[in-house]
């Protein structure tokens, strides 16, 4: 992809995050709670994806579950 395409995608992601900022925090907290309590994570992720980016969802899940690091 070109640099302009990358910038467009980043701008779109930031705009999405700004539009949904009020709902994203609550959805991400609910997602973390579901992950901790062993609930239906797929359903919670589908709901959260309506208001949060993949990066936000990943960060929330890393917070509660840690991040896999392969030993080399």
C-alpha positions as a printed Julia matrix, in Angstrom:
72×3 Matrix{Float64}:
   0.0     0.0    0.0
   1.05    3.56  -0.49
   1.83    6.01   2.28
  -1.39    7.9    1.47
  -3.43    4.7    1.85
  -1.81    4.02   5.22
  -2.56    7.55   6.39
  -6.19    7.24   5.22
  -6.62    4.02   7.19
  -5.08    5.54  10.32
  -7.32    8.59  10.0
 -10.38    6.37   9.58
  -9.42    4.34  12.65
  -8.93    7.47  14.77
 -12.24    8.9   13.58
 -13.99    5.61  14.46
 -12.43    5.66  17.92
 -13.49    9.27  18.49
 -17.08    8.63  17.31
 -17.47    5.72  19.71
 -15.31    6.9   22.62
 -18.25    7.17  25.02
 -19.45    3.59  24.42
 -16.06    1.96  23.89
 -14.86    2.24  27.47
 -17.91    0.44  28.87
 -17.82   -2.23  26.14
 -14.12   -2.89  26.75
 -14.7    -3.22  30.51
 -17.53   -5.68  29.85
 -15.24   -7.63  27.5
 -12.54   -7.84  30.18
 -15.1    -9.0   32.74
 -16.37  -11.72  30.4
 -12.79  -12.86  29.75
 -11.99  -13.04  33.46
 -15.18  -14.87  34.4
 -15.02  -17.36  31.53
 -18.17  -16.18  29.76
 -18.96  -16.25  26.05
 -15.97  -14.31  24.78
 -16.98  -14.53  21.12
 -20.33  -12.87  21.78
 -18.71  -10.14  23.87
 -16.09   -9.51  21.18
 -18.78   -9.2   18.5
 -20.6    -6.61  20.6
 -17.41   -4.74  21.41
 -16.32   -4.64  17.76
 -19.26   -2.35  17.07
 -17.64    0.44  19.11
 -13.94   -0.44  19.53
 -11.06   -1.08  17.16
  -9.12   -4.32  16.94
  -6.2    -2.63  18.67
  -8.39   -1.54  21.58
  -9.91   -5.03  21.89
  -6.48   -6.67  21.78
  -5.09   -4.31  24.41
  -8.04   -5.01  26.72
  -7.61   -8.76  26.39
  -3.84   -8.51  26.91
  -4.56   -6.59  30.13
  -6.52   -9.43  31.66
  -4.93  -12.46  30.03
  -1.4   -11.46  29.25
   0.32  -11.63  25.9
   1.69  -14.85  24.46
   5.42  -14.75  23.87
   7.03  -17.71  22.17
  10.32  -18.82  23.69
  13.08  -19.04  21.15
